[in-house]
């Protein structure tokens, strides 16, 4: 789907502001006294180890002639040194000098401080969204330049963790409240009901048939799913609190979470799983049906504080 002209203008405006705030309009970058290209060259050599000039040019997306002039200045300034490759004496490798390592340490400290101060000014739960969106956008831009496909970015991957983590209850409540307020206008009644029922469930995690799985991006909780067998209203297990933050959508986290629940149920010999949801959640319904769930009941309900069409899905072994 093509982006609207308004969206294009907004993204370009934000990109220009980001370039200015990061300091790329200045003659030097990161308090180093060096131009931006030289700063990036030192960082890449630090992260990747000794590189050839050609490899560095590819990483920086610069012409070889431009890289050659920049390297000459960095060598003359004592920031990098040339070494013969141990595998081929004809190949020259670029490595950081002692002075270069000190420069890079200062550059990293500057950059870390800049990012940390910015993140302190946005809600903590949006940190994962910043990471995911920056990764995806940068990767898409690189794909446009190279003419290739957008590949999954391992740096923005989602990992699963089973069990309670400090802050998990509040985070799950927050994700539900924000998502459903935006989607269908649920308010304080819904949030309080989620909070009370989740709080009652957590002590039941001691039972081996029950479980809570969290989707993680770094230290951020970006998704959850729970299985409540001992507290279920029927012989099947109750699938509950399946939610994803916007940062985790499109990364396969929903399928991973649902797959973990199903594997757990099958391994424990639980006869089936049921869940209640509301109509209109097409992506979630696709995941349920793909995993073998079937719609068995629809009713008009107000238990969440607003009239909606509630749907019951069941999966049997």
C-alpha positions as CSV (number, residue, x, y, z in Angstrom):
1,X,0.0,0.0,0.0
2,X,1.4,3.4,-1.0
3,X,2.0,5.9,1.7
4,X,0.0,9.1,1.6
5,X,1.7,12.3,0.7
6,X,1.1,13.6,4.3
7,X,2.7,10.5,5.8
8,X,5.7,10.9,3.4
9,X,6.1,14.5,4.4
10,X,5.9,13.6,8.1
11,X,8.5,10.9,7.9
12,X,10.9,13.2,5.9
13,X,10.4,16.0,8.4
14,X,11.2,13.6,11.3
15,X,14.2,12.3,9.4
16,X,15.6,15.8,8.9
17,X,15.1,16.6,12.6
18,X,16.9,13.4,13.6
19,X,19.8,14.2,11.4
20,X,20.1,17.7,13.0
21,X,19.6,16.5,16.5
22,X,22.3,13.8,16.1
23,X,24.7,16.5,15.0
24,X,25.3,15.6,11.3
25,X,24.9,19.2,10.2
26,X,28.0,20.2,12.2
27,X,31.5,20.0,10.8
28,X,32.5,17.5,13.5
29,X,30.5,14.7,15.3
30,X,30.1,13.3,18.8
31,X,32.5,15.8,20.4
32,X,35.4,14.1,18.6
33,X,36.7,16.9,16.5
34,X,36.4,14.6,13.5
35,X,33.9,14.7,10.6
36,X,30.9,12.3,10.6
37,X,32.5,9.9,8.0
38,X,35.7,9.6,10.1
39,X,33.7,8.9,13.2
40,X,31.7,6.1,11.5
41,X,34.9,4.7,10.1
42,X,36.5,4.4,13.6
43,X,33.3,2.8,15.0
44,X,33.1,0.2,12.2
45,X,36.8,-0.7,12.6
46,X,36.2,-1.0,16.3
47,X,33.2,-3.2,15.9
48,X,34.3,-5.4,13.0
49,X,38.1,-5.6,13.7
50,X,40.8,-4.9,11.1
51,X,39.2,-4.1,7.7
52,X,40.5,-3.4,4.2
53,X,39.7,-0.1,2.6
54,X,37.3,-1.8,0.2
55,X,35.4,-3.4,3.1
56,X,35.2,-0.1,4.9
57,X,33.9,1.6,1.8
58,X,31.1,-1.0,1.5
59,X,30.1,-0.6,5.2
60,X,30.0,3.2,5.0
61,X,28.3,3.3,1.5
62,X,31.0,5.7,0.3
63,X,33.1,5.9,-2.9
64,X,36.6,4.3,-2.6
65,X,38.2,7.6,-3.5
66,X,36.4,9.4,-0.6
67,X,37.4,6.6,1.8
68,X,41.0,6.8,0.6
69,X,41.2,10.5,1.4
70,X,39.6,10.1,4.8
71,X,41.9,7.2,5.7
72,X,45.0,9.2,4.8
73,X,43.9,11.9,7.3
74,X,43.2,9.3,10.0
75,X,46.5,7.6,9.5
76,X,48.3,11.0,9.6
77,X,46.4,11.9,12.7
78,X,47.5,8.7,14.5
79,X,43.9,7.3,14.8
80,X,44.5,4.2,12.7
81,X,47.4,2.1,11.5
82,X,47.9,-0.1,8.5
83,X,48.9,-3.7,9.0
84,X,49.7,-6.5,6.6
85,X,47.2,-9.3,6.6
86,X,48.6,-12.5,8.2
87,X,47.0,-14.5,5.3
88,X,48.3,-12.4,2.5
89,X,51.1,-9.9,3.0
90,X,49.9,-7.9,0.0
91,X,46.6,-7.0,1.6
92,X,46.6,-4.0,4.0
93,X,44.3,-4.1,7.0
94,X,43.2,-1.0,8.9
95,X,43.3,-1.2,12.7
96,X,42.8,1.3,15.5
97,X,45.9,2.7,17.2
98,X,46.0,3.3,20.9
99,X,44.9,6.9,20.2
100,X,42.1,5.5,18.0
101,X,40.8,3.2,20.7
102,X,40.7,6.2,23.1
103,X,38.8,8.2,20.6
104,X,36.3,5.4,19.9
105,X,35.7,5.0,23.7
106,X,34.9,8.7,24.0
107,X,32.6,8.5,20.9
108,X,30.7,5.5,22.3
109,X,30.3,7.3,25.7
110,X,29.0,10.4,23.9
111,X,26.5,8.3,21.8
112,X,25.3,6.2,24.8
113,X,24.7,9.3,26.8
114,X,22.8,11.0,24.0
115,X,20.5,8.0,23.5
116,X,20.0,7.4,27.2
117,X,19.0,11.0,27.8
118,X,16.5,10.9,24.9
119,X,14.9,7.6,26.1
120,X,14.4,9.2,29.6
121,X,12.0,11.7,27.9
122,X,9.6,9.1,26.5
123,X,7.5,6.5,28.3
124,X,9.6,3.4,29.2
125,X,7.3,1.0,27.3
126,X,8.0,2.8,24.0
127,X,11.7,2.0,24.1
128,X,11.1,-1.3,22.3
129,X,9.0,0.5,19.7
130,X,11.9,2.9,19.0
131,X,14.3,0.0,18.5
132,X,12.0,-2.0,16.3
133,X,11.0,1.0,14.1
134,X,14.5,2.3,13.7
135,X,15.7,-1.2,12.7
136,X,12.9,-1.8,10.3
137,X,13.2,1.7,8.7
138,X,17.0,1.5,8.3
139,X,16.8,-2.0,6.9
140,X,14.1,-0.9,4.4
141,X,16.2,2.1,3.3
142,X,19.2,-0.2,2.8
143,X,17.0,-2.6,0.8
144,X,15.9,0.3,-1.5
145,X,19.6,1.2,-2.2
146,X,20.6,-2.4,-2.9
147,X,17.5,-3.5,-4.7
148,X,17.1,-6.5,-2.5
149,X,14.3,-7.8,-0.3
150,X,13.8,-6.6,3.3
151,X,15.1,-9.5,5.5
152,X,14.3,-10.1,9.1
153,X,16.6,-8.1,11.4
154,X,18.1,-10.2,14.1
155,X,18.9,-7.1,16.2
156,X,15.1,-6.5,16.5
157,X,14.3,-10.1,17.3
158,X,11.8,-11.3,19.9
159,X,12.7,-13.9,22.5
160,X,10.2,-15.8,24.7
161,X,10.5,-16.3,28.4
162,X,8.3,-18.4,30.5
163,X,7.1,-17.4,34.0
164,X,6.6,-14.2,36.0
165,X,9.0,-11.3,35.8
166,X,9.0,-8.2,38.1
167,X,6.8,-5.7,36.4
168,X,5.1,-8.2,34.1
169,X,1.6,-7.8,35.7
170,X,1.6,-4.1,35.3
171,X,3.0,-4.3,31.7
172,X,0.3,-6.8,30.6
173,X,-2.4,-4.6,32.1
174,X,-1.0,-1.6,30.4
175,X,-0.8,-3.3,27.0
176,X,-4.4,-4.4,27.2
177,X,-5.7,-1.1,28.4
178,X,-3.9,0.9,25.7
179,X,-4.7,-1.5,22.8
180,X,-8.4,-2.0,23.6
181,X,-9.0,1.7,24.4
182,X,-7.7,2.5,20.9
183,X,-9.5,-0.4,19.2
184,X,-13.0,-0.4,20.8
185,X,-13.0,2.4,23.4
186,X,-12.8,0.2,26.5
187,X,-12.1,2.3,29.6
188,X,-11.4,2.0,33.3
189,X,-13.9,-0.9,33.9
190,X,-12.0,-3.1,31.4
191,X,-8.6,-2.2,32.8
192,X,-9.7,-2.9,36.4
193,X,-11.2,-6.2,35.4
194,X,-8.0,-7.3,33.6
195,X,-6.0,-6.2,36.7
196,X,-8.2,-8.1,39.2
197,X,-8.4,-11.3,37.2
198,X,-4.7,-11.3,36.3
199,X,-3.8,-10.7,40.0
200,X,-5.9,-13.7,40.9
201,X,-4.2,-15.9,38.3
202,X,-0.6,-15.2,39.2
203,X,-0.6,-17.4,42.4
204,X,-1.9,-20.3,40.2
205,X,1.3,-20.3,38.2
206,X,2.7,-22.7,40.9
207,X,0.6,-25.4,39.2
208,X,2.5,-27.1,36.4
209,X,-0.5,-27.2,34.1
210,X,-0.8,-23.4,34.1
211,X,1.7,-21.0,32.4
212,X,2.6,-17.5,31.5
213,X,4.9,-16.7,28.5
214,X,6.4,-13.3,27.8
215,X,7.7,-11.9,24.5
216,X,10.9,-9.9,25.1
217,X,12.8,-7.4,23.1
218,X,16.0,-7.0,25.1
219,X,14.7,-6.2,28.6
220,X,11.3,-4.9,27.4
221,X,8.2,-7.0,27.7
222,X,6.4,-6.6,24.3
223,X,3.8,-9.4,24.5
224,X,2.2,-12.1,26.7
225,X,0.0,-15.2,26.7
226,X,-1.3,-17.2,29.6
227,X,-2.8,-20.7,30.0
228,X,-5.2,-21.2,33.0
229,X,-6.2,-24.8,33.4
230,X,-6.9,-25.0,37.2
231,X,-9.0,-21.9,37.1
232,X,-10.9,-22.7,33.9
233,X,-14.7,-22.9,33.8
234,X,-14.7,-26.2,32.0
235,X,-12.4,-29.3,31.5
236,X,-10.4,-27.5,28.8
237,X,-7.7,-25.0,29.6
238,X,-8.4,-21.3,29.3
239,X,-6.1,-19.2,27.0
240,X,-5.9,-15.7,28.4
241,X,-4.1,-12.3,28.1
242,X,-2.8,-12.8,24.6
243,X,-1.5,-9.4,23.7
244,X,1.3,-7.8,21.7
245,X,2.8,-4.3,21.8
246,X,3.0,-2.5,18.5
247,X,6.8,-3.0,18.6
248,X,6.4,-6.7,18.3
249,X,3.8,-6.9,15.5
250,X,4.9,-8.3,12.3
251,X,7.9,-10.1,13.8
252,X,6.2,-13.5,14.3
253,X,5.9,-13.0,18.1
254,X,2.2,-13.9,18.1
255,X,2.8,-17.2,16.4
256,X,5.6,-18.0,18.8
257,X,3.6,-17.3,21.8
258,X,0.6,-19.3,20.6
259,X,2.9,-22.2,19.6
260,X,4.4,-22.4,23.1
261,X,0.9,-22.7,24.7
262,X,-0.1,-25.4,22.3
263,X,3.1,-27.4,22.8
264,X,2.7,-27.1,26.6
265,X,-0.9,-28.3,26.4
266,X,-0.1,-31.3,24.2
267,X,2.9,-32.3,26.4
268,X,0.7,-32.1,29.5
269,X,-2.1,-34.2,28.0
270,X,-4.6,-31.3,28.4
271,X,-7.7,-32.3,26.3
272,X,-8.3,-28.9,24.7
273,X,-8.0,-25.1,24.9
274,X,-10.7,-22.4,24.7
275,X,-10.6,-18.7,24.6
276,X,-12.9,-15.7,24.4
277,X,-12.2,-12.7,22.2
278,X,-14.2,-10.1,20.4
279,X,-15.1,-9.9,16.7
280,X,-13.0,-7.7,14.4
281,X,-9.5,-8.9,15.5
282,X,-8.8,-10.4,12.1
283,X,-5.0,-11.0,12.7
284,X,-5.6,-12.8,15.9
285,X,-8.4,-14.9,14.4
286,X,-6.1,-15.9,11.6
287,X,-3.5,-17.1,14.1
288,X,-6.2,-19.0,16.0
289,X,-7.6,-20.8,13.0
290,X,-4.2,-21.6,11.6
291,X,-3.4,-23.3,15.0
292,X,-6.5,-25.4,14.8
293,X,-9.0,-23.3,16.8
294,X,-12.6,-23.2,15.6
295,X,-15.3,-20.6,16.3
296,X,-18.0,-22.4,18.3
297,X,-20.1,-19.5,19.8
298,X,-20.9,-15.9,19.3
299,X,-22.9,-13.7,21.8
300,X,-23.6,-10.1,22.5
301,X,-21.9,-9.2,25.8
302,X,-21.2,-6.2,28.0
303,X,-18.9,-7.9,30.6
304,X,-16.0,-5.6,29.5
305,X,-17.9,-2.4,30.1
306,X,-19.2,-1.9,26.5
307,X,-21.4,-3.9,24.2
308,X,-19.4,-6.0,21.8
309,X,-19.7,-9.3,19.9
310,X,-17.9,-11.9,21.9
311,X,-16.5,-15.0,20.2
312,X,-15.5,-18.4,21.7
313,X,-12.8,-20.4,19.9
314,X,-11.9,-24.0,20.9
315,X,-9.0,-26.2,19.9
316,X,-9.2,-29.9,20.8
317,X,-6.2,-32.4,20.8
